């Protein structure tokens, strides 16, 4: 079983693909579980020197760690190269690389826009949803055979356990936003007799929600970290 790869900006597909199995545990167990999933942090390699940086950018004052940036950046790179292996080797003027960094920042801003919209609408994760995330990780470990195999799968997808958890949370927030904006608030509705929305209606709603997310993303303030210009395909690991 392989940890799924990056799917840029397709949140509906993401939360559809996520498997859900329930797992209950104590706080102490959760701390121990988190410790066993620790991995080497992302770093920049300049010459023979490894550089571990505090943050890449700040989005609306929130520091974006290099691990989160790496997930989007390197998976976008791989997706592009799957279509054309020579794509970045032909980047004589650096424009393709600048576009990759711009697209990465766009993806990150959408993640933080989803979080902001969820907060503004007082949407939070329930204990059950937090437990579903724990459950999925436990299920991944079981399916793959060991914690080390799980960590290897994460590494192959440029993830850490924390990033994997954040993908889950973003997925939940997106789904909650969709329900908040487009589901009926009438508690007396007989849902067994209620006509289900058509695929066209669902698509239309998703387009509307994406427009809200994009508008919010455009309003977010971005501050670049001091090492931002050092990040490249050749330096990010």
Kinemage of the C-alpha trace (Angstrom):
@kinemage 1
@onewidth
@group {chain A} dominant
@subgroup {mainchain}
@vectorlist {calphas} color= white
{ca unk a 1} P 0.000 0.000 0.000
{ca unk a 2} L 1.399 3.398 -0.968
{ca unk a 3} L 0.770 6.758 0.636
{ca unk a 4} L -1.107 8.752 -1.960
{ca unk a 5} L 0.747 11.387 -3.927
{ca unk a 6} L -0.029 15.063 -4.180
{ca unk a 7} L -3.216 16.146 -5.929
{ca unk a 8} L -2.958 19.922 -6.374
{ca unk a 9} L -6.038 21.865 -5.295
{ca unk a 10} L -8.421 18.884 -5.640
{ca unk a 11} L -9.785 18.813 -2.113
{ca unk a 12} L -13.000 16.976 -2.969
{ca unk a 13} L -11.051 14.129 -4.533
{ca unk a 14} L -8.715 14.146 -1.557
{ca unk a 15} L -11.320 13.641 1.154
{ca unk a 16} L -13.114 11.073 -1.010
{ca unk a 17} L -9.945 9.002 -1.269
{ca unk a 18} L -9.103 9.115 2.424
{ca unk a 19} L -10.054 5.852 4.146
{ca unk a 20} L -11.634 6.050 7.585
{ca unk a 21} L -11.320 3.512 10.411
{ca unk a 22} L -11.977 4.416 14.064
{ca unk a 23} L -9.228 4.187 16.727
{ca unk a 24} L -9.478 5.228 20.399
{ca unk a 25} L -6.377 5.887 22.495
{ca unk a 26} L -5.169 7.722 25.585
{ca unk a 27} L -3.324 11.003 25.482
{ca unk a 28} L -0.125 9.278 26.625
{ca unk a 29} L -0.386 6.731 23.828
{ca unk a 30} L -0.876 9.499 21.272
{ca unk a 31} L 2.276 11.253 22.483
{ca unk a 32} L 4.262 8.042 22.168
{ca unk a 33} L 2.794 7.417 18.720
{ca unk a 34} L 3.812 10.886 17.577
{ca unk a 35} L 7.362 10.335 18.836
{ca unk a 36} L 7.759 7.102 16.904
{ca unk a 37} L 6.748 8.869 13.676
{ca unk a 38} L 9.433 11.545 13.944
{ca unk a 39} L 11.534 11.925 10.798
{ca unk a 40} L 14.534 13.985 9.737
{ca unk a 41} L 13.312 17.484 8.979
{ca unk a 42} L 13.472 18.963 5.497
{ca unk a 43} L 16.620 20.893 4.720
{ca unk a 44} L 18.412 22.895 2.063
{ca unk a 45} L 21.718 21.571 0.783
{ca unk a 46} L 24.075 24.319 -0.337
{ca unk a 47} L 27.293 22.699 -1.525
{ca unk a 48} L 28.073 20.111 1.145
{ca unk a 49} L 26.293 22.022 3.895
{ca unk a 50} L 22.831 21.169 5.225
{ca unk a 51} L 20.770 24.181 6.210
{ca unk a 52} L 17.768 23.709 8.499
{ca unk a 53} L 15.543 26.782 8.335
{ca unk a 54} L 12.911 27.999 10.780
{ca unk a 55} L 10.276 28.842 8.196
{ca unk a 56} L 9.913 29.465 4.446
{ca unk a 57} L 7.223 32.138 4.353
{ca unk a 58} L 4.636 33.596 6.683
{ca unk a 59} L 1.062 33.514 5.428
{ca unk a 60} L -1.141 35.900 7.379
{ca unk a 61} L 1.453 35.765 10.135
{ca unk a 62} L 1.556 31.945 10.267
{ca unk a 63} L 4.960 30.416 9.681
{ca unk a 64} L 5.059 27.787 6.928
{ca unk a 65} L 7.684 25.139 7.733
{ca unk a 66} L 10.023 23.829 5.063
{ca unk a 67} L 8.411 20.382 5.316
{ca unk a 68} L 5.039 21.763 4.264
{ca unk a 69} L 6.560 23.792 1.439
{ca unk a 70} L 8.558 20.761 0.259
{ca unk a 71} L 5.426 18.611 0.008
{ca unk a 72} L 3.773 20.943 -2.476
{ca unk a 73} L 6.940 22.005 -4.295
{ca unk a 74} L 8.477 18.584 -5.019
{ca unk a 75} L 5.189 16.858 -5.795
{ca unk a 76} L 4.296 19.603 -8.273
{ca unk a 77} L 7.746 19.143 -9.796
{ca unk a 78} L 7.279 15.363 -10.078
{ca unk a 79} L 3.789 15.732 -11.552
{ca unk a 80} L 5.145 18.075 -14.201
{ca unk a 81} L 8.093 15.816 -14.996
{ca unk a 82} L 5.816 12.790 -15.323
{ca unk a 83} L 4.372 14.557 -18.353
{ca unk a 84} L 7.731 15.791 -19.658
{ca unk a 85} L 10.987 14.501 -18.175
{ca unk a 86} L 12.991 17.285 -19.831
{ca unk a 87} L 10.719 20.112 -18.689
{ca unk a 88} L 12.981 21.686 -16.064
{ca unk a 89} L 16.225 20.828 -17.851
{ca unk a 90} L 15.121 23.272 -20.550
{ca unk a 91} L 14.710 26.083 -18.026
{ca unk a 92} L 17.462 28.267 -19.455
{ca unk a 93} L 16.226 31.564 -18.022
{ca unk a 94} L 14.817 30.228 -14.747
{ca unk a 95} L 11.231 31.127 -15.662
{ca unk a 96} L 9.946 27.564 -15.260
{ca unk a 97} L 11.480 27.346 -11.826
{ca unk a 98} L 9.959 30.682 -10.807
{ca unk a 99} L 6.589 29.430 -12.018
{ca unk a 100} L 6.971 26.290 -9.903
{ca unk a 101} L 7.643 28.391 -6.814
{ca unk a 102} L 4.684 30.625 -7.645
{ca unk a 103} L 2.372 27.631 -8.066
{ca unk a 104} L 3.641 26.194 -4.787
{ca unk a 105} L 2.815 29.433 -3.007
{ca unk a 106} L -0.656 29.433 -4.601
{ca unk a 107} L -1.316 25.927 -3.282
{ca unk a 108} L -0.123 26.883 0.191
{ca unk a 109} L -2.265 30.023 0.237
{ca unk a 110} L -5.331 27.940 -0.621
{ca unk a 111} L -4.615 25.637 2.322
{ca unk a 112} L -4.373 28.607 4.664
{ca unk a 113} L -7.440 30.197 3.064
{ca unk a 114} L -9.460 27.065 3.820
{ca unk a 115} L -8.281 27.221 7.435
{ca unk a 116} L -9.170 30.917 7.652
{ca unk a 117} L -12.649 30.416 6.203
{ca unk a 118} L -13.252 27.536 8.602
{ca unk a 119} L -12.195 29.697 11.551
{ca unk a 120} L -14.348 32.627 10.420
{ca unk a 121} L -17.349 30.298 10.246
{ca unk a 122} L -16.546 28.710 13.624
{ca unk a 123} L -15.936 25.296 12.061
{ca unk a 124} L -13.707 23.021 14.111
{ca unk a 125} L -12.704 19.383 14.091
{ca unk a 126} L -14.649 17.122 16.399
{ca unk a 127} L -13.024 14.567 18.695
{ca unk a 128} L -14.368 11.853 16.405
{ca unk a 129} L -12.660 13.426 13.400
{ca unk a 130} L -9.376 13.719 15.300
{ca unk a 131} L -9.713 10.042 16.172
{ca unk a 132} L -10.350 9.190 12.522
{ca unk a 133} L -7.007 10.756 11.650
{ca unk a 134} L -5.273 8.683 14.336
{ca unk a 135} L -7.124 5.656 13.053
{ca unk a 136} L -6.052 6.140 9.465
{ca unk a 137} L -2.394 6.447 10.479
{ca unk a 138} L -2.677 3.285 12.553
{ca unk a 139} L -4.338 1.554 9.615
{ca unk a 140} L -1.561 2.696 7.259
{ca unk a 141} L 1.063 1.252 9.610
{ca unk a 142} L -0.827 -2.032 9.809
{ca unk a 143} L -1.302 -2.239 6.047
{ca unk a 144} L 2.332 -1.411 5.306
{ca unk a 145} L 3.630 -3.759 7.974
{ca unk a 146} L 5.606 -1.473 10.276
{ca unk a 147} L 6.199 2.080 11.397
{ca unk a 148} L 9.429 2.195 9.398
{ca unk a 149} L 7.552 1.169 6.220
{ca unk a 150} L 4.966 3.874 6.903
{ca unk a 151} L 7.691 6.476 7.338
{ca unk a 152} L 9.344 5.306 4.127
{ca unk a 153} L 6.040 5.715 2.270
{ca unk a 154} L 5.698 9.210 3.698
{ca unk a 155} L 9.228 10.037 2.634
{ca unk a 156} L 8.567 8.830 -0.914
{ca unk a 157} L 5.691 11.313 -1.112
{ca unk a 158} L 7.733 14.124 0.479
{ca unk a 159} L 5.648 14.003 3.628
{ca unk a 160} L 6.107 13.762 7.342
{ca unk a 161} L 3.488 12.442 9.729
{ca unk a 162} L 2.587 16.034 10.661
{ca unk a 163} L 2.032 16.953 7.003
{ca unk a 164} L -0.089 13.845 6.480
{ca unk a 165} L -2.228 14.877 9.445
{ca unk a 166} L -2.549 18.406 8.075
{ca unk a 167} L -3.798 17.052 4.725
{ca unk a 168} L -6.505 15.207 6.649
{ca unk a 169} L -7.450 18.353 8.579
{ca unk a 170} L -7.586 20.489 5.451
{ca unk a 171} L -9.792 17.839 3.891
{ca unk a 172} L -12.190 17.946 6.837
{ca unk a 173} L -12.272 21.751 6.789
{ca unk a 174} L -13.048 21.779 3.077
{ca unk a 175} L -15.887 19.313 3.559
{ca unk a 176} L -17.249 21.340 6.486
{ca unk a 177} L -17.154 24.522 4.390
{ca unk a 178} L -19.037 22.778 1.597
{ca unk a 179} L -21.699 21.578 4.038
{ca unk a 180} L -21.860 24.997 5.705
{ca unk a 181} L -22.487 26.888 2.480
{ca unk a 182} L -24.530 24.418 0.468
{ca unk a 183} L -26.382 22.059 2.819
{ca unk a 184} L -29.845 22.718 4.185
{ca unk a 185} L -30.059 24.126 7.725
{ca unk a 186} L -33.636 22.905 8.084
{ca unk a 187} L -33.426 20.293 10.850
{ca unk a 188} L -36.994 19.148 10.141
{ca unk a 189} L -36.177 18.124 6.589
{ca unk a 190} L -36.991 14.516 5.770
{ca unk a 191} L -33.673 13.583 4.168
{ca unk a 192} L -34.979 10.198 3.035
{ca unk a 193} L -37.432 11.917 0.694
{ca unk a 194} L -35.249 14.900 -0.136
{ca unk a 195} L -34.075 14.918 -3.724
{ca unk a 196} L -30.319 14.573 -3.857
{ca unk a 197} L -28.345 17.243 -5.738
{ca unk a 198} L -27.347 16.385 -9.263
{ca unk a 199} L -23.752 16.095 -10.395
{ca unk a 200} L -24.175 19.420 -12.152
{ca unk a 201} L -25.313 21.081 -8.914
{ca unk a 202} L -22.422 19.559 -6.989
{ca unk a 203} L -19.947 20.761 -9.606
{ca unk a 204} L -21.492 24.229 -9.549
{ca unk a 205} L -21.224 24.350 -5.756
{ca unk a 206} L -17.604 23.219 -5.882
{ca unk a 207} L -16.820 25.990 -8.356
{ca unk a 208} L -18.481 28.529 -6.054
{ca unk a 209} L -16.550 27.260 -3.055
{ca unk a 210} L -13.290 27.298 -5.002
{ca unk a 211} L -13.990 30.919 -5.925
{ca unk a 212} L -14.449 31.767 -2.227
{ca unk a 213} L -11.217 29.995 -1.347
{ca unk a 214} L -9.301 31.707 -4.149
{ca unk a 215} L -10.643 35.133 -3.170
{ca unk a 216} L -9.612 34.574 0.437
{ca unk a 217} L -6.218 33.241 -0.668
{ca unk a 218} L -5.626 36.385 -2.716
{ca unk a 219} L -6.238 38.511 0.374
{ca unk a 220} L -3.643 36.724 2.512
{ca unk a 221} L -0.455 38.599 3.333
{ca unk a 222} L 2.764 36.760 2.450
{ca unk a 223} L 6.111 37.527 4.062
{ca unk a 224} L 9.148 35.731 2.654
{ca unk a 225} L 11.689 34.133 4.944
{ca unk a 226} L 15.383 35.042 4.645
{ca unk a 227} L 16.258 31.731 2.948
{ca unk a 228} L 13.399 31.726 0.443
{ca unk a 229} L 15.612 32.602 -2.522
{ca unk a 230} L 17.880 29.629 -1.731
{ca unk a 231} L 15.073 27.144 -2.377
{ca unk a 232} L 15.317 25.311 -5.680
{ca unk a 233} L 14.893 21.880 -7.217
{ca unk a 234} L 18.583 21.225 -6.596
{ca unk a 235} L 18.724 22.447 -3.006
{ca unk a 236} L 15.488 21.238 -1.363
{ca unk a 237} L 15.548 17.828 0.334
